[in-house]
Amino acid sequence: MTATTATPPSTDRPAPRRAPGGGLPARRAVIRWAVRLFRREWRQQVLTLTLLTIAVIGATFAVSATYNMASSSDATFGRADHLLRLDGGDPAVLDSRLAAARAWFGTIDAIGHHYVAVPGLFDPVDVRAQNPDGAYGAPMLALRQGRYPAGAGEIAITDGVARTLRTGLGRRVSLDGHDRLVVGVVENPKDLADEFALVDVAHADPPQTVTVLVAGDQASLEAFRNTIDGPLVRESRPAMTRTVIAAVTLALATVGLLLVSLVAAAGFIVVAQRRLRQLGMLAAMGATRRHLRLVMLANGTVVGAVAAVLGTTIGVAAWLLVAERVETAAGHRIDRFDLPWATLGAEMVLAVATATAAAWWPARAIARTPIMRALSARPPRPRPARRTALAGAGLLAAGVTCLVLSGGTRPLLISAGTLSTAVGVLCIGPAAIRLLAAARGRMPVAVRLALTDLVRYQARAGAALAAISLAVGISVAIVAGSAAAEAHTRRTAGLGNLADSTLLVRIGRPNNPVIPEHTPAQLASLQAQIDQIAHNLGTPAVTPLDMAVVASYTDPGQNGSSQPGHPAVEIGTPLADGQTMTSYPLYAATPELLHRYGLDGAAVAPDTDVLTIHTGPLELGNIPERNVHPKTQALPDTGYSSMPNSLVTANMMARHGWQPARVAWLIEADHPLTGQELATARDLAASAGLTVESHREQASLTTLRTGAVAAGALLALGILAMTVGLIRGEAAGDLRTLTATGAPRRVRRTLTATTSGALALLGAVLGLAGAYLALVSVLHRDLDALTDVPVAHLAATTVGLPMLAAIAGWLLAGREPSSLSRRRLD
C-alpha cells in the first residue's frame, strides 16, 4: 500500500479587492457621522439654519407676490386675444359690423357701453350690457353680493358706483330716466378700479360704444380689418406679459438663492472652523481628503433640506395669510393658491443644491489643512484679494453688457446680467474689507483690532459682506426701480387728475366744445352756489376759469349741424393724418389764474400767444381759421392733467376778437377733502346744474419702498448678528487677553460695534452701487426715470443701517467672559 502525502491548501489566492479609501461603506459611515453631529450640535447651527430659512421664506414670499401682484391683461381682454371698439352712433352700421365679426371669427362676445350723466358728477357712469356667461368676457365680471340683473327694472353696480350714487343692495336708483332696483354688487375681478353698472343684455338701452372680444391670431385680425370700410379701433393682448412675469420671477428666485448660498457659506465656514480639531483627528486616523469634504457636504445638504422645507412652507403660509389683504394694492382679486408651484419646487431643489455648494468651499479648505494645523485649530491665513477683485471686475463687465443688450425685454439676458452683476459686486467684498482696514492706522486700539479681525477672518467676513450687500442691493433695486416707475408714470400720465385738496366745478357737461350763453343774473346765481361750496370747505382759494370763445359758426366736420352757444377755442397736437388732432382745453390767462401760477403780466412776453406745458407743434382748433400755430411760452407744470395747463393771452384774444366766457371754478382747500365734504359739494353743484371733478385715487408705491427698506435692513441685521457673533466668538482668546489685562467694558463694546458697523457700511455701499449699476444698464435709453432719487429711503439704507448696526452691537456687547482661564474643549 502506497503512502500518500496530503497537499496543503494553496495560499496564493488573491486578497479581496477593497476600494481605495474604504469605498461605499466608508462614505456611508462618514455621512452617518456627519448626520449624528448635526443632530447633536444643531443648537450650534441654529442661527445659520434660521437665517437660511428666513432667506428661503423671503424668496418664496417674493416669488409668490411677484407672480400674483402683476396686473393681468384679462382685465381688458378676458379670455380673448383681441378686441374691437365699435361706435354705436349708427345702429345699422353697428349691426352690420357685429354680423361681419361673427361671420369672420365664428364666436364673439359683445359688451355694450351706455354712458349716463349724473347730476353733480363730472364723470359719467358706464352702464354696461354684458353676458355674465360670455364666451370671452366671463373673467371680467364677478358677483360679490346678490344676483345678476334679469329684467328691465333691475341693475347691479360696483361698490364705487354705489358710494358715488349713495345707494346699495335692495335700494332703487335712477339712471338716465330709468328707475331700477339694485339686485347685485358686481366687479371686474381683474381690475378693481373698473367702476360700472350692469344691466340685462336683453333690456339694455342702445349702446354708445361696443367692445367686441374675439379670438385668433394677428394675421386673422388684420385680414378682417381689410374687409371693413372706414376706421376700426382694435387692440391685441400683450404677448410678453406672462413671459416677463416668469422672467422676473426667475431672476428674483435666482438672486434669492444666491443670497441663500452666501449666508450658508458664512455659516459653514464657522462650522468648519469649530469642527477643525474633530476633522483633524479624523484625518489622523486615516480619513482621506474626500472623506473630510464629505463630512461638510453632508452637513450642508441636511441644513439646506431642512431650511428649504421649513422656509417654503412658512413662505407659502405667509403669502396665503396676506394675499387677501393686498388685493386692494394690487388692484385685482388674487387666487391665493394660484402660485408658480413648479418654480417653488425648483427653488427648493436649488436651495438644497446651493446650501451644499456653499459648504463645498469651506470643505475644500478644511480638507487641505495640514493635520497639525487642524489639531491646533489655528485660523487659516488670509488669502490675497487681488484675484477675487479682478474676477469681480470681469463679472461686472459681463453683467453690464448683458443688461445693456437686453434692452429691458429679453428675459435670459436680464437673468444672466443680474446674476453676473450681483456676483461681480460680491467678489469685490474682500478687497473692500482690506481697503477699509488699511485706513485703521490712527484709530483707537479697539477699532484697529476689530478691523484687523475682519481681515484675519476674511473668509467668513467676506461671505457675510456678500450676503449683506445682496440683501441691501435687492432692497435698493426695489426702492429705486419703483421710484423710476412712478417717475415714468408721472411723465406719461402726470400725478393724476387733481390734488386731493382740489375741486374743479364746471358749468355744463364735460367734453362739450360749445359754451352755452349765460346772463349776468345766471352767472351771479352760479357764483353764489360756488361761494356756498367754498364756505363748507373752510377758507379755500377760489379761482374763476374762463375760456376764449368765438362767434357761433357751423363746423363742416359736424355734418353741417351747430349747437346753441359759442365754440370754445382749443389747442392740440396735429396727428399724422392731418385731419384730427389731440386737443386740450384752452383757458383765458386772467390775472387771477396767472397769480395762481406765480406769474404776472410782466413775466409774459408781449408777443406770446399761449402759455402751455405742451411742447412740439401746436395748432388752434374749433375756430373758423385753419392751421393757426400760436407762439408759445412755457407754463409751470403742476403735474395734474385736469388743471388749466394751457392759457391764451389777452393780446391773442384781442387780435382774433375772442371773448372770455365763464366755464368753471378752481377750488383749492388747505387740507385733503373728506368724503362728507365731497358729497356736500356734489349735492350743492347738482342743485345748480354744475358738475364736480375731484381727486381720483392712484396707486402709490411708497409703502412698497418702505417695506423693501425695512425687509432689507432686517435681513442685513440678522446676517450681521450671526457674523459678528461668530467672529467675536472665534476671537474669544483675544477678548480673554484684553479682559485679563484690564480692558474695560467699553473696549469690548467698541470691538463689536466697529465690526458690525464696518460690515454694514461696506454692505450698504456695495449694494447701492450694484443696484444702481444694474438699473442704469437696463434703463440706459431712459435715464430720466432715475433722476427722481428716493433720498429718504436710500439714506435710511446707507446711513441708517450702519448706525443701527453699530448701536445694536454696542448695546448687546460688553459682557465679561464667564471664564478667563478655561476654554471649551471640542
C-alpha positions, 0 to 999 in steps of 0.5 A: 500500500502506497503512502500518500502525502496530503497537499496543503491548501494553496495560499496564493489566492488573491486578497479581496479587492477593497476600494481605495479609501474604504469605498461605499461603506466608508462614505456611508459611515462618514455621512452617518457621522456627519448626520449624528453631529448635526443632530447633536450640535444643531443648537450650534447651527441654529442661527445659520439654519434660521437665517437660511430659512428666513432667506428661503421664506423671503424668496418664496414670499417674493416669488409668490407676490411677484407672480400674483401682484402683476396686473393681468391683461384679462382685465381688458381682454378676458379670455380673448386675444383681441378686441374691437371698439365699435361706435354705436352712433349708427345702429345699422352700421353697428349691426352690420359690423357685429354680423361681419365679426361673427361671420369672420371669427365664428364666436364673439362676445359683445359688451355694450357701453351706455354712458349716463350723466349724473347730476353733480358728477363730472364723470359719467357712469358706464352702464354696461350690457354684458353676458355674465356667461360670455364666451370671452368676457366671463373673467371680467365680471364677478358677483360679490353680493346678490344676483345678476340683473334679469329684467328691465327694472333691475341693475347691479353696480360696483361698490364705487358706483354705489358710494358715488350714487349713495345707494346699495343692495335692495335700494332703487336708483335712477339712471338716465330716466330709468328707475331700477332696483339694485339686485347685485354688487358686481366687479371686474375681478381683474381690475378693481378700479373698473367702476360700472353698472350692469344691466340685462343684455336683453333690456339694455338701452342702445349702446354708445360704444361696443367692445367686441372680444374675439379670438385668433391670431394677428394675421386673422385680425388684420385680414378682417380689418381689410374687409371693413370700410372706414376706421376700426379701433382694435387692440391685441393682448400683450404677448410678453406679459406672462413671459416677463412675469416668469422672467422676473420671477426667475431672476428674483428666485435666482438672486434669492438663492444666491443670497441663500448660498452666501449666508450658508457659506458664512455659516459653514465656514464657522462650522468648519472652523469649530469642527477643525480639531474633530476633522483633524483627528479624523484625518489622523486616523486615516480619513482621506481628503474626500472623506473630510469634504464629505463630512461638510457636504453632508452637513450642508445638504441636511441644513439646506433640506431642512431650511428649504422645507421649513422656509417654503412652507412658512413662505407659502403660509405667509403669502396665503395669510396676506394675499387677501389683504393686498388685493386692494394694492394690487388692484385685482382679486388674487387666487391665493393658491394660484402660485408658480408651484413648479418654480417653488419646487425648483427653488427648493431643489436649488436651495438644497443644491446651493446650501451644499455648494456653499459648504463645498468651499469651506470643505475644500479648505478644511480638507487641505489643512495640514493635520497639525494645523487642524489639531491646533485649530489655528485660523487659516491665513488670509488669502490675497484679494487681488484675484477675487477683485479682478474676477469681480471686475470681469463679472461686472463687465459681463453683467453690464453688457448683458443688461445693456443688450437686453434692452429691458425685454429679453428675459435670459439676458436680464437673468444672466446680467443680474446674476453676473452683476450681483456676483461681480459686486460680491467678489469685490467684498474682500478687497473692500474689507482690506481697503477699509482696514488699511485706513485703521492706522490712527484709530483707537486700539479697539477699532484697529483690532476689530478691523484687523479681525475682519481681515484675519477672518476674511473668509467668513467676513467676506461671505457675510459682506456678500450676503449683506450687500445682496440683501441691501442691493435687492432692497435698493433695486426695489426702492429705486426701480419703483421710484423710476416707475412712478417717475415714468408714470408721472411723465406719461400720465402726470400725478393724476387728475387733481390734488386731493385738496382740489375741486374743479366745478364746471358749468355744463357737461364735460367734453362739450366744445360749445359754451352755452350763453349765460346772463349776468343774473345766471352767472351771479346765481352760479357764483353764489352756489360756488361761494356756498361750496367754498364756505363748507370747505373752510377758507379755500382759494377760489379761482374763476376759469374762463375760456376764449370763445368765438362767434357761433359758426357751423363746423363742416366736420359736424355734418353741417349741424351747430349747437346753441352757444359759442365754440370754445377755442382749443389747442392740440397736437396735429396727428399724422393724418392731418385731419384730427388732432389731440386737443386740450382745453384752452383757458383765458390767462386772467390775472387771477389764474396767472397769480395762481401760477406765480406769474404776472403780466410782466413775466409774459412776453408781449408777443406770446400767444399761449402759455402751455406745458405742451411742447412740439407743434401746436395748432388752434382748433374749433375756430373758423381759421385753419392751421393757426400755430400760436407762439408759445411760452412755457407754463409751470407744470403742476403735474395734474392733467385736469388743471388749466395747463394751457392759457391764451393771452389777452393780446391773442384774444384781442387780435382774433376778437375772442371773448372770455366766457365763464366755464368753471371754478378752481377750488383749492382747500388747505387740507385733503377733502373728506368724503362728507365734504365731497358729497356736500359739494356734489349735492350743492353743484347738482342743485345748480346744474354744475358738475364736480371733478375731484381727486381720483385715487392712484396707486402709490408705491411708497409703502412698497419702498418702505417695506423693501427698506425695512425687509432689507435692513432686517435681513442685513441685521440678522446676517450681521448678528450671526457674523459678528457673533461668530467672529467675536466668538472665534476671537474669544482668546483675544477678548480673554487677553484684553479682559485679563489685562484690564480692558474695560467694558467699553473696549469690548463694546467698541470691538463689536460695534466697529465690526458690525458697523464696518460690515454694514457700511461696506454692505450698504455701499456695495449694494447701492452701487450694484443696484444702481449699476444694474438699473442704469444698464437696463434703463440706459435709453431712459435715464430720466426715470432715475433722476427722481432719487428716493433720498429718504429711503436710500439714506435710511439704507446707507446711513441708517443701517450702519448706525443701527448696526453699530448701536445694536452691537454696542448695546448687546456687547460688553459682557465679561467672559464667564471664564478667563482661564478655561476654554471649551474643549471640542 
